[in-house]
């Protein structure tokens, strides 16, 4: 089958690799000059929060030794090597301007260096990332009065712009805490403004690297989810819910204690600054796409007074700074706005389908986080974003390939829509708001991947024995061979598989 993929970020490349290995003809269209998606537009020194062994194609390990937490430039280098090694047809500077639905597929109209062109495809995969939308601006009064500079994180192309000045950083995601720390490291006085603090995951939790806490099954099974793939995990979360709550209360207390430890030796002022970073909500409610690792020096810089946190809302500019809703005036020369991206938009889609995809404030919720029941011959890559993102992308692509081939039969539309509504409602009740809340599996990666693999007839248990399954962390290489395993499983099929009744 001939498949067009729109977007060449990590999701688009992972889908292209999987679909091509499963026998499809794939063309990737990328509007930018180079591949990489969000990584091609990131601020300098940005790093992956995962360790490198969790962020690569299962069948193509890093061809060079990356850092434990790879830099953006290392990821771009890896993606370029993967495209060359696998032989993926990626057409940069080819912007998809419209999709026209046909009886048998889609006409993809593209604007490229040679002019406008169109081609027909049997299937389309939309891989325009949820984080490549325009960054939110600070839309407040009196901007013309301010004599300084206002930029978004994406406009920071040189970290020296943050050096030796008074800087205000607005927001509390990964970019905000990174850039606040970078500015403090470069001798700037930093005012960090946010509505509500979020839990930042320490690199080490009680001396244990965070990846050994979250990525073995004994850790991932404790994460509440909209679906649990085994009777044992359902029993744990239904009948032993107080045990789960106690587990997360303990983890929250340990993390809060580590926050407070940063203030030791910095007096009552240092302790007061650290207290402003402690959220009023539970840690598990912040286990979402925007969950961020704490930069190694962030809490120490707050304790020392190099970064001053402010819980508040910016209401207006003045000549030499910004003013918060409580009247506090913060002098600054540079305002860095880190308010994230808006919900995904799809300007190239037919209008009737845009209405289905763009109507929710927290993004589009898809069936299996992969497809919309009322949009035919189309899937979405990257909308199952999670802490094991690349394996989830590859497993999702294989699931869609099985469906395209008729080896996996979808349930009725109404049943898929009921599953979508169940997941959306659970997320809204249990996960703090973000514009991409519906577009991710976040820390529920293990539950999600397990369900899809079970539906494909492939074992979700990828470790060599029980102890390893429980206590060793999952990595991308654990999913090597799933295509071959699926091929072996389908050879014995006498009728198509059907998805389970679990909603995910």
PyMOL commands that set and color helices and strands:
alter all, ss='L'
color gray80, all
select helices_A, chain A and resi 10-21+37-41+52-54+72-86+143-145+153-155+159-162+174-185+210-214+217-220+231-239+241-261+267-275+284-286+298-304+351-357+389-404+413-430+437-439+445-456+466-471+476-479+482-490
alter helices_A, ss='H'
color red, helices_A
select strands_A, chain A and resi 2-6+25-29+89-91+95-101+106-112+115-121+123-126+149-152+166-170+189-194+200-201+204-205+208-209+292-293+307-311+314-318+321-324+329-331+334-337+378-380+385-386+408-409+440-442+497-498
alter strands_A, ss='S'
color yellow, strands_A
deselect
rebuild
show_as cartoon
